[in-house]
Amino acid sequence: MGSRGGLDFVHLLDDAGREVKDPFLPLDAEFWNDDRTRYTVFFDPGRQKRGIAPIAAMGRSLTEGKSYTLVVDAEWRDGHGLPLKQAFRRVFKAGPPDERPLDPKTWKFAAPVAGSSAPLTIAFPEPLDHGLLLRALGVLTPKGKPLEGQVVVGPDELTWTFTPAEPWQAGQFNIVAFAMLEDLAGNRIGRAFEVDQFDRTDQSAEPEKTLIPLTIR
């Protein structure tokens, strides 16, 4: 795609075909991947999170059980300066709110064996953020150093696979999950996105990372 961001060309329509007002978060930066083939748009948390002024004034941008249409205008130009062949439309239905923090205990691990170059695979019970999966998960050696290797995110962001650059050695490794890892609703490990000021009980600082033991035999 071209250098121009997409917020001017991306719209959300409700089930009556009316445009939802300001559903997306305006940002100074444009979130492209390196080759400009993936553009990320964020729903404005002020239109979803309880106790925030925008939701009181305009209501939720997404309501459980209702259908919406995501529209991408054909006028958005590609890297050659040409408009899209046609507009894109995707209809979806909003599900129930996801207010549960991430819990690594619900992840399923397929560990490799020592001496092999087989991948380590983690399966999640729900999709996680694709971009953060590439940056917020890793493997530490028994000495606590990052292990070199290749990461692949599986279909629908339900699996994370790590293939080491060198064969696995026997020992006690750790999977490291940094605090910025989120699911699609913004929930993090041990902290739900939807935390009201009246029901918050844990005022401690969020840990920088979570270590999950991985034994290679």
C-alpha positions in Angstrom: 0.0 0.0 0.0 1.0 3.7 -0.3 2.3 5.8 2.5 -1.0 7.3 3.6 -2.7 5.8 6.6 -6.0 4.1 6.5 -8.3 5.8 9.1 -9.8 8.1 6.4 -10.8 5.0 4.4 -11.9 2.6 7.0 -15.5 2.8 8.3 -17.8 0.9 10.6 -21.5 0.6 9.8 -24.2 -0.6 12.2 -27.0 -3.1 11.4 -29.1 -0.3 9.9 -26.3 0.7 7.6 -25.5 3.9 9.5 -21.9 4.8 10.1 -20.8 4.4 13.7 -19.3 7.7 14.9 -15.6 7.6 15.9 -15.2 3.9 16.6 -11.4 3.8 16.0 -8.6 5.3 18.0 -6.9 8.3 16.3 -3.1 8.0 16.7 -0.2 10.2 15.6 1.6 7.1 14.3 0.5 4.7 11.5 0.8 1.0 12.4 2.1 -0.7 9.2 4.2 -3.8 9.1 7.6 -3.5 7.3 6.4 -4.2 3.8 3.2 -2.2 4.1 0.9 -5.1 3.5 -0.7 -5.1 7.0 -2.3 -2.0 8.6 -3.6 -2.1 12.2 -6.6 -0.1 13.3 -7.4 0.0 17.0 -11.0 0.3 18.4 -11.1 3.3 20.8 -11.1 1.9 24.3 -13.0 5.1 25.4 -16.0 3.7 23.5 -15.8 0.3 25.2 -14.4 0.7 28.7 -16.8 1.4 31.6 -16.4 4.8 33.4 -14.8 6.6 30.5 -16.3 9.9 29.2 -16.7 9.0 25.5 -18.9 5.9 26.3 -21.1 8.0 28.5 -21.6 10.6 25.8 -21.8 8.4 22.7 -22.4 4.8 23.9 -20.5 1.7 23.0 -19.1 1.4 19.4 -19.8 -2.4 19.6 -22.8 -4.0 21.3 -23.1 -7.7 22.0 -25.4 -9.5 19.5 -25.5 -6.8 16.9 -24.1 -7.0 13.4 -21.7 -4.6 11.9 -20.0 -4.0 8.6 -16.3 -3.1 8.2 -15.9 -1.0 5.0 -12.6 -0.2 3.3 -13.0 2.5 0.6 -11.8 1.8 -2.9 -10.2 5.3 -2.9 -7.4 4.0 -0.6 -4.3 3.9 -3.0 -1.7 1.2 -3.2 2.0 1.5 -3.5 1.7 2.4 -7.2 -0.7 5.2 -6.5 -3.6 3.3 -7.9 -7.0 3.0 -6.1 -8.3 -0.4 -5.0 -10.2 -2.4 -7.6 -13.3 -2.2 -5.5 -14.4 -1.4 -1.9 -14.1 -4.2 0.7 -16.9 -5.1 3.1 -16.8 -7.6 5.9 -20.0 -8.3 8.0 -19.5 -9.6 11.6 -21.5 -10.0 14.8 -20.2 -8.6 18.1 -19.8 -11.3 20.7 -20.0 -11.0 24.5 -17.4 -8.8 26.3 -14.1 -10.6 27.1 -13.2 -9.5 30.6 -10.8 -12.3 31.6 -7.1 -11.7 32.0 -4.7 -14.0 30.2 -3.8 -17.1 32.1 -0.7 -19.1 31.0 -2.1 -22.1 32.9 -4.7 -22.5 30.1 -2.0 -22.6 27.4 -1.0 -26.0 25.9 2.6 -26.7 25.3 4.2 -29.2 22.9 7.8 -29.4 24.0 10.6 -30.8 21.8 13.2 -33.3 22.9 16.9 -32.7 23.5 19.1 -33.1 20.4 16.3 -32.3 18.0 15.5 -29.1 16.1 11.8 -29.7 16.4 9.7 -26.6 17.1 8.2 -25.6 20.5 4.5 -25.0 20.0 2.1 -23.1 22.3 -1.7 -23.3 21.7 -3.9 -20.7 23.1 -7.6 -21.0 24.0 -8.4 -17.7 22.2 -6.7 -15.5 19.6 -4.0 -13.2 20.8 -2.6 -10.1 19.1 -0.6 -11.1 16.0 2.0 -8.3 16.2 2.6 -8.7 19.9 3.0 -12.5 19.6 6.0 -11.8 17.3 7.6 -9.5 19.9 6.3 -10.4 23.4 7.0 -14.2 23.6 10.4 -15.8 23.6 12.6 -18.5 25.0 15.4 -18.1 27.6 18.3 -20.5 27.9 19.2 -22.1 31.2 21.6 -19.2 31.7 18.8 -16.7 31.2 19.9 -15.5 27.7 17.5 -15.2 24.8 17.5 -18.3 22.6 17.9 -17.5 18.8 15.3 -19.0 16.5 12.4 -18.4 14.2 8.8 -17.5 15.4 5.7 -18.4 13.4 2.2 -17.3 14.4 -0.4 -19.9 13.3 -3.8 -19.4 11.7 -6.2 -17.2 13.6 -3.4 -16.3 16.1 -4.2 -19.5 18.1 -0.7 -21.0 18.1 2.9 -19.7 18.5 5.7 -21.8 17.2 9.4 -21.4 17.9 12.1 -23.3 16.0 15.6 -22.9 17.4 18.6 -21.9 15.3 20.6 -24.8 16.9 19.3 -28.2 18.2 17.8 -28.2 21.7 20.1 -29.0 24.6 18.8 -30.8 27.7 18.1 -28.4 30.6 15.7 -26.0 32.3 14.6 -23.3 29.9 12.0 -20.6 30.4 9.4 -19.2 28.1 9.2 -15.5 28.7 6.0 -13.6 28.2 6.4 -9.8 28.4 3.7 -7.7 30.0 2.6 -6.1 26.7 1.2 -9.4 25.4 -2.6 -9.0 24.9 -5.6 -10.8 23.5 -7.9 -9.0 21.1 -9.8 -7.3 23.9 -6.7 -5.8 25.5 -6.5 -8.3 28.4 -3.0 -9.0 29.7 -1.5 -11.7 31.9 -3.0 -11.4 35.3 -4.8 -8.1 34.4 -8.1 -7.7 32.6 -8.5 -4.6 30.4 -12.0 -3.9 31.8 -11.1 -3.1 35.5 -13.4 -0.5 37.1 -11.9 1.8 39.7 -14.5 0.6 42.2 -13.6 -3.1 41.9 -9.8 -2.9 41.5 -8.2 -4.7 44.3 -4.6 -5.1 43.2 -2.7 -1.8 43.2 0.7 -3.3 42.8 2.9 -2.5 39.7 2.4 -4.8 36.7 5.3 -7.2 36.4 7.6 -6.7 33.4 7.5 -10.3 32.4 6.2 -13.7 33.3 8.5 -16.8 33.2 7.0 -20.2 32.4 9.4 -23.2 33.0 10.2 -25.4 30.1 12.1 -28.6 30.7 13.9 -30.1 27.7 14.9 -33.8 28.2 
